[in-house]
């Protein structure tokens, strides 16, 4: 009953309230539950609590109501302090917005207020809320509710959802898979006859090398170092870590039957991208394309230039994951190259290598 009375007080635009009218309102609101929750005795007790807390103060000149226990006929609303005002604001929010985090931290409420109010308005609008019946992309839902398509899937948005105890699923939205650019060399006839066959893909980190390989393969020979490839994928740097899930959208391809080779720059960033990709897709068969990395080391290892970006980060676990695919000798050469702040870009292998030398 306390919350309902607080809501009625907060919603009233009057500076003073009639205790009898307030009781009538709460009785109509609660119906049969009014008596079950203690009726007038509880109502009187709650009004006294609100006086003690400084929400109301009795207007003694208004007289008492003659009932047992006594209440004054009128009570004045006290100017609310910040904490009390916050509590009442939270009480008025839609029931799907949990408020515990904001009660504990008023500062968090201040930070999130515009988003709280936007979501509250959305949930209280029957027509808008009806749209939750159909799931849509997260950026679309974010723009619909917050007028900001990037908010929900941002770090800020994730914190907000945690605070209100909700998920993207609760808002009936889903994360879309970012597509990558790929070329499919599989024969349509072979795919139709054997749709669950295993295939081999090469992910290339940088654009120039991707186009050099594409050009070399236009002649029909799609093998490098004895490996014949069915798919060529442009990784676009670190973007591939987020976009590789798009592999499941490729027609007539079962991801678990796909063997993937990765080829990128021989520097901390390139190795970390590989490690991040493996960590993000632990069930996928992904390995570094040793043949190409070995060619880079043999050609340029002794004359490798210093890295221009010297603050590249490489997680130790990702480094070890990468190096396990190489011989101990080659692994040591790569380790020394990386830790001496040198690098070899994948562009060290040009079109000529892919069309003639391999």
C-alpha positions as CSV (number, residue, x, y, z in Angstrom):
1,X,0.0,0.0,0.0
2,X,2.9,2.4,0.7
3,X,4.1,2.5,-2.9
4,X,0.5,3.2,-4.2
5,X,0.0,6.0,-1.7
6,X,3.4,7.5,-2.6
7,X,2.4,7.5,-6.3
8,X,-0.9,9.2,-5.6
9,X,0.8,11.9,-3.6
10,X,3.5,12.4,-6.2
11,X,0.9,12.6,-9.0
12,X,-1.3,15.1,-7.3
13,X,-0.7,18.7,-8.4
14,X,-2.2,20.0,-5.1
15,X,0.0,21.4,-2.4
16,X,-2.2,19.9,0.3
17,X,-4.3,16.7,0.4
18,X,-7.5,15.6,2.0
19,X,-6.8,12.5,4.1
20,X,-10.4,11.2,3.4
21,X,-10.1,11.8,-0.3
22,X,-6.7,10.1,-0.4
23,X,-8.2,7.1,1.4
24,X,-11.1,7.0,-1.1
25,X,-8.5,7.0,-4.0
26,X,-6.4,4.2,-2.5
27,X,-9.5,2.1,-1.7
28,X,-10.8,2.4,-5.3
29,X,-7.3,1.6,-6.6
30,X,-6.8,-1.5,-4.4
31,X,-10.4,-2.7,-4.3
32,X,-10.7,-5.8,-2.1
33,X,-7.0,-5.8,-1.4
34,X,-7.5,-2.6,0.7
35,X,-9.1,-4.5,3.5
36,X,-6.7,-7.4,3.2
37,X,-3.7,-5.1,3.5
38,X,-4.9,-3.6,6.8
39,X,-7.5,-1.1,5.6
40,X,-7.8,2.2,7.5
41,X,-5.4,1.1,10.3
42,X,-2.6,0.6,7.8
43,X,-3.6,3.7,5.9
44,X,-3.2,5.8,9.1
45,X,0.1,4.1,9.9
46,X,1.5,4.9,6.4
47,X,0.5,8.5,6.6
48,X,2.3,8.8,9.9
49,X,5.4,7.2,8.4
50,X,5.3,9.7,5.5
51,X,5.1,12.5,8.1
52,X,8.1,11.1,9.9
53,X,10.1,10.8,6.7
54,X,9.3,14.4,5.8
55,X,7.1,13.7,2.8
56,X,3.9,15.1,4.5
57,X,3.2,17.3,7.4
58,X,-0.2,17.6,9.1
59,X,-2.2,20.8,8.8
60,X,-3.3,21.0,12.4
61,X,-5.8,23.8,11.8
62,X,-7.8,21.5,9.6
63,X,-8.9,19.4,12.6
64,X,-9.1,15.7,13.0
65,X,-11.4,13.2,11.4
66,X,-12.8,11.7,14.6
67,X,-11.9,8.2,13.7
68,X,-9.7,5.7,15.7
69,X,-6.8,6.2,15.3
70,X,-7.1,9.9,14.5
71,X,-5.9,11.5,11.3
72,X,-5.8,15.2,10.5
73,X,-8.3,16.2,7.8
74,X,-5.5,17.7,5.6
75,X,-1.8,17.2,5.0
76,X,0.6,19.4,3.3
77,X,3.1,18.0,0.8
78,X,6.7,18.9,1.9
79,X,9.1,20.2,-0.7
80,X,11.0,17.0,-1.7
81,X,14.7,16.5,-1.1
82,X,16.7,15.0,-3.9
83,X,16.7,11.4,-2.6
84,X,12.9,11.5,-2.0
85,X,12.3,13.0,-5.4
86,X,14.4,10.3,-7.0
87,X,12.5,7.5,-5.2
88,X,9.2,8.9,-6.4
89,X,10.5,9.3,-10.0
90,X,11.6,5.6,-9.9
91,X,8.2,4.5,-8.5
92,X,6.5,6.0,-11.6
93,X,8.6,4.1,-14.1
94,X,7.2,1.2,-16.1
95,X,7.4,-2.1,-14.3
96,X,9.8,-3.5,-16.9
97,X,12.5,-1.0,-15.8
98,X,14.1,-2.2,-12.6
99,X,15.3,0.6,-10.3
100,X,17.4,-1.1,-7.6
101,X,20.7,0.1,-9.2
102,X,19.5,3.7,-9.2
103,X,18.3,3.6,-5.6
104,X,21.8,2.5,-4.6
105,X,23.5,5.1,-6.8
106,X,21.6,8.3,-7.6
107,X,24.6,9.4,-9.7
108,X,23.8,6.5,-12.0
109,X,20.3,7.8,-12.4
110,X,21.6,11.2,-13.4
111,X,23.9,9.6,-16.0
112,X,21.1,7.5,-17.5
113,X,18.1,9.8,-17.0
114,X,17.5,10.6,-20.7
115,X,17.6,6.9,-21.6
116,X,15.4,5.9,-18.7
117,X,12.8,8.5,-19.7
118,X,12.9,7.5,-23.4
119,X,12.5,3.8,-22.6
120,X,9.7,4.6,-20.0
121,X,7.8,6.6,-22.6
122,X,8.2,3.8,-25.2
123,X,6.9,1.1,-22.9
124,X,4.0,3.2,-21.8
125,X,2.8,3.9,-25.3
126,X,0.6,0.9,-26.3
127,X,1.2,1.3,-30.0
128,X,5.0,1.5,-29.6
129,X,5.1,-1.4,-27.1
130,X,3.1,-3.5,-29.5
131,X,6.1,-3.4,-31.9
132,X,8.0,-5.6,-29.4
133,X,5.9,-8.4,-30.8
134,X,8.2,-8.6,-33.8
135,X,12.0,-8.9,-33.4
136,X,14.1,-6.3,-35.3
137,X,17.9,-5.5,-35.6
138,X,19.5,-3.9,-32.5
139,X,20.3,-0.6,-34.3
140,X,16.8,-0.3,-35.6
141,X,15.3,-0.8,-32.1
142,X,17.9,1.6,-30.6
143,X,16.9,4.4,-33.0
144,X,13.2,3.6,-32.4
145,X,13.5,4.0,-28.6
146,X,16.4,6.4,-28.1
147,X,16.7,8.2,-31.4
148,X,20.3,6.9,-31.5
149,X,21.0,3.9,-33.6
150,X,24.3,3.1,-32.0
151,X,23.4,3.4,-28.3
152,X,22.0,-0.1,-27.4
153,X,25.0,-2.0,-28.8
154,X,27.6,0.4,-27.4
155,X,29.5,0.0,-24.1
156,X,27.3,2.7,-22.6
157,X,24.2,0.9,-23.8
158,X,25.3,-2.4,-22.3
159,X,25.9,-0.7,-18.9
160,X,22.4,0.8,-19.1
161,X,20.8,-2.6,-19.8
162,X,22.6,-4.1,-16.9
163,X,21.4,-1.4,-14.5
164,X,17.8,-1.8,-15.5
165,X,18.0,-5.6,-15.4
166,X,17.1,-6.1,-19.1
167,X,18.7,-7.7,-22.2
168,X,18.5,-7.1,-25.9
169,X,16.1,-10.1,-26.0
170,X,13.8,-8.3,-23.6
171,X,13.6,-5.4,-26.1
172,X,13.0,-7.9,-28.9
173,X,16.1,-7.1,-31.0
174,X,19.0,-9.1,-32.3
175,X,22.6,-8.4,-33.3
176,X,23.2,-8.6,-37.0
177,X,26.2,-10.3,-38.5
178,X,28.5,-7.9,-40.3
179,X,29.1,-9.3,-43.8
180,X,32.6,-9.7,-45.1
181,X,33.7,-9.6,-48.8
182,X,34.4,-13.0,-50.3
183,X,34.8,-14.8,-53.6
184,X,33.3,-18.3,-54.0
185,X,35.2,-20.5,-56.4
186,X,33.2,-23.6,-55.8
187,X,31.6,-25.3,-58.8
188,X,27.8,-25.1,-58.7
189,X,27.6,-28.6,-59.9
190,X,29.8,-30.0,-57.2
191,X,27.9,-28.0,-54.5
192,X,24.6,-29.3,-55.7
193,X,25.8,-33.0,-55.8
194,X,27.6,-32.8,-52.4
195,X,26.2,-29.9,-50.3
196,X,27.9,-31.1,-47.0
197,X,31.4,-31.5,-48.5
198,X,34.3,-29.9,-46.7
199,X,35.9,-26.7,-48.2
200,X,39.0,-24.6,-47.6
201,X,39.1,-20.9,-47.2
202,X,41.9,-18.3,-47.1
203,X,41.4,-15.1,-45.0
204,X,43.7,-12.3,-46.1
205,X,44.1,-9.4,-43.7
206,X,44.9,-6.6,-46.2
207,X,43.3,-5.3,-49.4
208,X,46.3,-5.2,-51.7
209,X,47.3,-8.8,-51.0
210,X,43.6,-9.9,-51.3
211,X,43.5,-8.4,-54.9
212,X,46.8,-9.9,-55.8
213,X,45.7,-13.4,-54.9
214,X,42.3,-12.8,-56.6
215,X,44.1,-11.7,-59.8
216,X,46.5,-14.7,-59.7
217,X,43.6,-17.1,-59.3
218,X,41.7,-15.7,-62.2
219,X,43.8,-17.9,-64.4
220,X,42.2,-20.9,-62.8
221,X,45.0,-22.2,-60.5
222,X,43.8,-21.6,-56.9
223,X,46.5,-23.4,-55.0
224,X,49.2,-21.9,-52.8
225,X,51.8,-24.1,-51.2
226,X,50.0,-27.2,-52.3
227,X,46.7,-26.2,-50.7
228,X,43.7,-25.6,-53.1
229,X,41.2,-23.1,-51.9
230,X,37.5,-22.8,-52.5
231,X,36.9,-19.4,-50.9
232,X,38.9,-16.2,-50.7
233,X,37.8,-13.9,-47.8
234,X,38.9,-10.3,-47.3
235,X,39.5,-9.9,-43.5
236,X,39.7,-6.1,-43.5
237,X,42.1,-6.0,-40.6
238,X,40.5,-6.7,-37.2
239,X,37.0,-6.4,-38.6
240,X,37.1,-10.1,-39.4
241,X,36.8,-11.0,-35.7
242,X,33.3,-9.5,-35.7
243,X,32.3,-10.5,-39.2
244,X,33.4,-14.1,-39.5
245,X,30.1,-15.3,-38.1
246,X,28.8,-14.3,-41.6
247,X,30.3,-17.6,-42.9
248,X,27.0,-19.3,-41.9
249,X,25.2,-17.0,-44.4
250,X,27.3,-18.3,-47.3
251,X,24.9,-20.4,-49.5
252,X,25.4,-24.2,-49.4
253,X,28.2,-24.0,-46.9
254,X,28.2,-25.8,-43.5
255,X,30.6,-23.8,-41.3
256,X,31.7,-26.9,-39.3
257,X,33.0,-28.5,-42.6
258,X,35.1,-25.4,-43.5
259,X,38.8,-25.4,-43.0
260,X,40.2,-21.9,-42.7
261,X,43.7,-20.6,-43.2
262,X,44.6,-17.0,-42.1
263,X,47.3,-14.9,-43.6
264,X,48.1,-11.4,-42.3
265,X,51.0,-9.1,-41.4
266,X,53.8,-10.6,-39.4
267,X,53.6,-8.0,-36.6
268,X,51.9,-7.9,-33.1
269,X,48.6,-6.6,-34.6
270,X,48.4,-9.2,-37.3
271,X,49.2,-12.1,-34.9
272,X,46.7,-10.7,-32.3
273,X,44.0,-10.6,-34.9
274,X,44.5,-14.3,-35.6
275,X,44.5,-15.1,-31.9
276,X,41.3,-13.0,-31.4
277,X,39.6,-14.8,-34.3
278,X,40.5,-18.2,-32.9
279,X,39.2,-17.2,-29.4
280,X,36.0,-15.8,-30.8
281,X,35.3,-19.0,-32.8
282,X,36.7,-21.9,-30.8
283,X,34.8,-24.5,-32.7
284,X,36.0,-23.4,-36.1
285,X,39.1,-25.0,-37.8
286,X,41.3,-21.9,-38.1
287,X,45.1,-21.9,-38.4
288,X,47.8,-19.6,-39.7
289,X,48.8,-20.2,-43.3
290,X,52.3,-21.3,-42.4
291,X,53.5,-21.5,-46.0
292,X,53.1,-17.8,-46.6
293,X,54.5,-16.7,-43.2
294,X,57.5,-19.0,-43.8
295,X,58.0,-17.3,-47.2
296,X,58.0,-13.9,-45.6
297,X,60.6,-14.9,-43.0
298,X,62.9,-16.5,-45.5
299,X,62.7,-13.5,-47.9
300,X,62.8,-10.6,-45.4
301,X,63.6,-11.9,-41.9
302,X,67.2,-10.5,-41.9
303,X,66.2,-7.1,-43.4
304,X,62.9,-6.6,-41.7
305,X,62.1,-2.9,-41.1
306,X,61.3,-1.4,-37.7
307,X,57.6,-1.0,-37.0
308,X,56.2,2.5,-37.5
309,X,53.5,1.8,-34.9
310,X,55.7,0.7,-31.9
311,X,52.9,0.5,-29.3
312,X,51.0,-2.4,-31.0
313,X,49.7,-4.8,-28.3
314,X,49.9,-8.6,-28.6
315,X,48.3,-10.8,-25.9
316,X,50.7,-13.5,-24.7
317,X,48.0,-16.2,-25.1
318,X,47.4,-15.2,-28.7
319,X,51.2,-15.2,-29.5
320,X,51.5,-18.7,-28.1
321,X,48.4,-19.9,-30.0
322,X,49.9,-18.6,-33.3
323,X,53.4,-19.9,-32.7
324,X,52.3,-23.5,-31.9
325,X,51.7,-24.1,-35.7
326,X,55.4,-23.4,-36.6
327,X,58.6,-25.4,-36.1
328,X,60.6,-24.5,-33.1
329,X,63.2,-22.8,-35.3
330,X,60.7,-20.7,-37.2
331,X,58.8,-20.0,-34.1
332,X,61.9,-18.6,-32.5
333,X,62.7,-16.4,-35.5
334,X,59.2,-14.9,-35.4
335,X,59.4,-14.3,-31.7
336,X,62.7,-12.5,-32.1
337,X,61.3,-10.4,-35.0
338,X,58.2,-9.3,-33.0
339,X,60.1,-8.5,-29.8
340,X,62.8,-6.5,-31.6
341,X,60.0,-4.2,-32.8
342,X,60.4,-5.2,-36.4
343,X,57.7,-6.4,-38.8
344,X,57.1,-7.9,-42.2
345,X,53.9,-6.8,-44.0
346,X,52.1,-9.5,-46.0
347,X,52.6,-7.2,-49.0
348,X,56.1,-8.7,-49.0
349,X,54.5,-11.5,-51.1
350,X,53.3,-9.8,-54.3
351,X,51.3,-10.9,-57.3
352,X,54.4,-12.5,-58.8
353,X,54.7,-14.8,-55.8
354,X,51.2,-16.1,-56.0
355,X,51.1,-16.5,-59.8
356,X,54.6,-18.0,-60.3
357,X,56.8,-18.8,-57.2
358,X,54.6,-21.0,-55.0
